[in-house]
Each structure stands twice: as C-alpha cells, then as structure tokens.
Amino acid sequence: MQLERVTVVICTLGRPSLLRAIESVADGDCRALAELIVVDNTPGGLGLFMAGFGIPIRIVSGHRVLSIARNIGIAAASTDVVLFTDDDCEPNVDWVLTSAVYMAKAKAVAAAFGRVIPSPRRGTQILDRPIEGVGVAAWAEAGDAYCPAVSSPSWSPGPAGRVTVPWAVVGSSNNLSIRRSALASPRPFRAEFGAGSPALSAEDTEFGYSLMRAGRRVDFCATATVTHNRWLAKQEWERLHDRYAHGNVAVLESLARAGDDTANTLLISYHRFLVSNRIKVHS
C-alpha cells in the first residue's frame, strides 16, 4: 500500500503548550507528513521561530472564530487528508502515521475522530454518561480537577452506527482526520459556531452531524491517540459545560428549525439530559 501523505493543522491562540504540540508531531513517525500548518488566531501574530523542528512548518494568519480558522487551515493544506489537533494536545509518536494509514485503507471515510486520553494525574478516572438516543458523553476526573473532550471506553471502533452528534460516539475535533475530496464544501465548518462565535462552541458538532446526515462515513479511529493537557478547576469546568451546552443546543436547534426531524429528536434528548444534570441551557 502506498503511504498517503497528510497535512497536520493546529489552530492556536498562542498558548505556550503549542510548542509541545509541535514537538510531539516532530518527534514522532513523520514518514507520512507533508507539512504542519499553524493557523495563528492571535491579533499580533505568534512571533515564533519555527526552524529546528526538522519538519516543514508554515504559519498562516487565522481568525478569532475557530470554525473560520479551521477552514483556513483546510484551504492552506497541500494534501487531500488533513489531520487536526489542538494546541493543548500531545499526539502519540505514531499518531500521524496511524491516521494516514487508516485514511489510506478506508477510502470511503470522510472523517475519522481519534482517541483522546487525559494527561496523567494521580487518581485519574475516565467517566462517561449515556444520553438517551444520542450516545455517551465522556470526561476525566482527578480529585477536584476535570479534563474535557476525552474518549469514552464504551465507544466502538469503526463507523458511527447512527446519525447523531460526533462527541457522543466518535469524538471531538482535537483529534480529527478529514478527507477534503469527500466533503460537500471546501469550508465545512460553519462560521456561526465555534469558539469566538455567538454560539461559543460546537463547530465540530455541526460538522460531524452534517456528514452523518448526508450519508458520509464518519469513524472512530481508536488507534490514533492524542493526550489532552487541559485540567480545569470546578468553576472553570462548570463554565465550560455551560459553553458546550449553549453551542450544542444552538446547533441542534438551528437544524431542527430548518426541518431536520433527526436533529429535533436529538435536541429533545439532549435538553432533557442538561435539565436532569442541572446544566445551564441558553436559547
């Protein structure tokens, strides 16, 4: 099998952890890596010296809205397959190669979400909670600290079994492979969702759901792993939950209002989950 070359994209606000994310890619197996693109979403620019990593790196100007920045990264990529991770994540040494091989073998896959684990802390446990008719939400806890956007041990490798939100069955965009030629639009992330937008989050909810709804194959690639280095205190965790709730309700509500019966069913189930867990809901 000919190894498919891929582009890695990291969108950033200039957090110091960005350098560790880049180092993790550069220190890994880069045989399939064509280039790494850093999408700089900071007003003044990163001002980082990117030489010395031993891999091709480009910095492109981004946008304060994350969904728009992701689209900029996709447009700048030189390859059909684009891998996304975040600037607070560390990919495993085989992440690039494993993701590239998976996408090369599974030509029908439009998007594959990889496995996300929390960075090590004493007493860490991954918890998950089923949402009726939607899937399973997962996070990690270690004492009074919380790590969001990790993978549930209950998720099944391979294609998503039904049309639903991606974070409940396959994962989030902090570990995501996409095939540009399988997308209906060159700008697949909608500008009205995501960090920096009025919806605050959930651009990957709309992205993954829309692919599933259109009959595109969306997979959970459990062998492509990144570590999420984001531990939050309880108050920060609650604020983030509020943002997630706001964004996901906004996405599902917009689709339901457009006449999408599946989105309406998911919205009702998700709303019940939020209310039963006393999570704030904005409309």
C-alpha positions in Angstrom: 0.0 0.0 0.0 1.3 3.4 -1.0 1.6 5.7 2.0 -0.8 8.7 1.7 0.8 12.0 2.6 -1.1 14.2 5.1 -1.1 17.7 6.4 -1.3 18.4 10.2 -3.2 21.6 11.2 -3.1 23.2 14.6 -5.2 26.3 15.2 -3.8 28.4 18.1 -4.3 31.5 20.2 -0.6 31.3 21.1 -0.8 29.2 24.2 2.7 28.1 25.4 1.6 24.5 25.1 1.6 24.9 21.3 5.4 24.3 21.2 4.9 21.0 22.9 2.2 20.0 20.5 4.5 20.7 17.6 7.4 18.9 19.2 5.2 15.8 19.7 4.5 15.7 16.0 8.1 16.4 15.0 9.4 13.7 17.5 7.0 11.1 16.1 7.0 9.0 13.0 6.7 11.6 10.2 7.0 9.4 7.1 3.5 10.4 6.0 3.8 14.1 7.0 3.8 16.5 4.1 3.8 19.6 6.3 2.5 21.1 9.6 0.4 24.3 9.3 -0.1 26.5 12.4 -3.1 28.7 12.0 -2.4 31.8 14.1 -5.6 33.3 15.6 -3.8 35.9 17.7 -4.2 39.6 16.7 -0.4 40.3 16.9 0.9 37.2 15.4 2.9 34.4 17.1 6.3 35.7 16.5 7.6 32.1 17.0 10.8 30.8 15.4 9.7 27.6 13.7 13.0 26.3 12.5 14.8 23.5 14.2 11.9 21.0 14.4 13.1 19.0 11.4 9.7 19.1 9.7 8.2 21.5 7.2 6.2 24.1 9.1 4.1 27.1 7.8 2.3 29.8 9.8 -0.8 31.2 8.2 -3.0 34.1 9.5 -6.2 32.8 11.2 -9.3 34.2 12.6 -10.7 34.8 16.1 -13.6 32.4 15.3 -12.3 28.9 15.5 -14.5 27.4 12.8 -13.3 30.0 10.3 -9.7 29.3 11.4 -10.2 25.6 10.7 -11.5 26.4 7.2 -8.4 28.5 6.6 -6.2 25.5 7.6 -8.1 23.2 5.3 -7.7 25.7 2.4 -4.0 26.1 3.0 -3.3 22.3 3.1 -1.3 20.8 0.3 -2.8 17.3 0.7 -6.3 15.7 0.5 -6.1 14.3 4.0 -5.8 16.8 6.8 -5.2 16.0 10.5 -6.4 18.3 13.2 -5.2 18.5 16.8 -5.3 21.4 19.3 -2.5 23.4 20.8 -3.2 21.8 24.3 -2.8 18.3 23.0 0.2 16.0 22.5 -0.1 13.4 19.7 1.4 10.0 20.3 4.6 9.1 18.4 2.6 7.1 15.8 -0.3 9.5 15.5 0.5 10.9 12.1 1.4 7.5 10.6 -1.6 5.7 12.2 -4.0 8.3 11.0 -2.5 8.4 7.5 -2.7 4.6 7.2 -6.2 4.5 8.4 -7.4 7.1 5.9 -5.5 5.4 3.1 -7.1 2.0 3.8 -10.6 3.3 4.4 -11.2 5.3 1.2 -14.9 5.7 2.0 -14.2 7.6 5.2 -14.9 11.3 5.1 -13.8 12.0 8.7 -12.2 9.9 11.4 -12.1 11.0 15.0 -9.2 9.6 17.0 -8.8 8.5 20.7 -8.2 11.3 23.2 -6.9 10.5 26.7 -6.2 12.9 29.6 -2.7 13.8 30.6 -1.6 11.8 33.7 -2.7 12.8 37.1 -2.8 10.9 40.3 -6.2 9.2 40.8 -7.4 9.9 37.2 -10.5 8.1 36.1 -12.4 8.5 32.9 -16.1 8.9 33.5 -18.9 8.8 31.0 -22.7 9.3 31.0 -25.2 8.0 28.5 -27.6 10.4 26.8 -30.7 8.6 25.7 -30.9 8.5 21.9 -27.7 10.5 21.5 -24.7 8.5 22.7 -22.2 8.7 25.6 -20.5 11.9 26.9 -17.1 11.4 28.4 -14.6 13.4 30.6 -11.9 12.7 33.1 -11.7 13.5 36.8 -8.8 13.6 39.2 -9.8 14.9 42.6 -11.3 18.4 42.1 -9.8 18.7 38.6 -11.6 17.9 35.3 -10.4 17.2 31.8 -12.9 17.6 29.0 -13.1 16.2 25.4 -11.7 12.7 26.1 -12.9 9.5 24.6 -15.3 7.1 26.2 -14.1 3.5 26.7 -17.6 2.4 25.5 -17.2 3.8 22.0 -17.0 1.2 19.2 -14.1 1.5 16.7 -15.2 2.0 13.1 -18.1 3.7 11.5 -20.7 5.6 13.6 -23.7 3.4 13.9 -26.3 6.1 13.5 -26.8 9.7 12.8 -26.0 11.7 15.9 -23.6 14.2 17.4 -20.0 13.1 17.0 -18.8 13.8 20.5 -21.2 11.1 21.8 -20.0 8.3 19.6 -16.7 9.1 17.9 -15.0 12.1 19.4 -14.1 15.8 19.1 -12.0 17.8 16.7 -8.9 17.8 19.0 -8.2 14.6 17.2 -9.7 14.6 13.7 -8.7 13.4 10.2 -10.7 14.6 7.3 -10.7 13.8 3.5 -11.2 17.1 1.7 -12.4 15.3 -1.5 -15.2 13.7 0.4 -16.6 17.0 1.7 -19.5 18.8 0.1 -17.9 22.2 0.8 -14.3 23.5 0.9 -15.3 25.3 4.1 -17.0 22.5 6.0 -17.0 24.3 9.4 -19.9 26.8 9.8 -18.8 30.3 10.9 -21.7 30.8 13.2 -20.5 28.0 15.5 -17.3 27.5 17.4 -15.1 29.4 20.0 -15.2 33.1 19.2 -18.7 32.9 17.7 -22.0 33.8 19.4 -22.6 30.1 19.8 -19.4 29.8 21.8 -18.6 26.2 20.7 -19.9 23.1 18.8 -18.5 23.7 15.3 -17.4 20.1 15.3 -20.9 19.0 16.4 -22.4 20.6 13.3 -19.5 19.3 11.1 -19.8 15.7 12.2 -23.5 15.6 12.3 -23.9 17.1 8.8 -21.5 14.5 7.4 -23.5 11.7 9.0 -26.8 13.2 7.9 -25.6 13.4 4.3 -24.6 9.7 4.4 -20.9 10.3 4.5 -18.9 7.8 6.6 -17.6 9.0 9.9 -15.4 6.7 12.0 -13.9 6.4 15.5 -10.2 5.5 14.9 -9.3 4.2 18.3 -5.6 3.6 17.5 -4.8 7.2 16.6 -4.2 8.8 20.1 -3.5 12.2 21.5 -3.2 13.3 25.1 -5.3 16.3 26.2 -3.4 18.6 28.5 -6.3 20.5 29.9 -7.2 20.2 33.5 -9.8 22.6 34.9 -10.9 23.6 38.4 -14.5 23.0 39.3 -15.6 26.6 38.5 -13.8 26.6 35.1 -15.3 23.2 34.4 -18.8 24.4 35.1 -18.3 27.4 32.8 -17.1 25.2 30.0 -20.1 22.9 30.4 -22.3 26.0 30.1 -20.5 26.9 26.8 -20.8 23.4 25.5 -24.5 23.3 26.3 -25.0 26.7 24.7 -23.2 25.7 21.5 -24.7 22.2 21.1 -28.3 23.5 21.7 -27.6 26.3 19.2 -26.5 23.7 16.5 -29.3 21.3 17.0 -31.9 24.0 17.3 -30.8 25.6 14.0 -31.1 22.3 12.3 -34.4 21.4 13.8 -35.9 24.8 12.8 -34.7 24.0 9.3 -37.0 20.9 9.3 -34.5 18.3 10.4 -36.5 15.8 12.4 -33.5 13.8 13.5 -31.9 17.0 14.9 -35.2 17.8 16.7 -35.2 14.3 18.3 -31.6 14.7 19.4 -32.3 18.2 20.7 -35.1 17.0 22.9 -33.0 14.2 24.4 -30.0 16.5 24.9 -32.2 19.1 26.6 -33.6 16.5 29.0 -30.0 15.4 29.8 -29.0 19.0 30.5 -32.0 19.7 32.7 -31.6 16.5 34.7 -28.0 17.3 35.3 -28.7 20.9 36.2 -26.5 22.3 33.4 -27.5 25.7 32.2 -29.3 26.0 28.9 -29.4 29.1 26.7 -31.7 29.5 23.7 
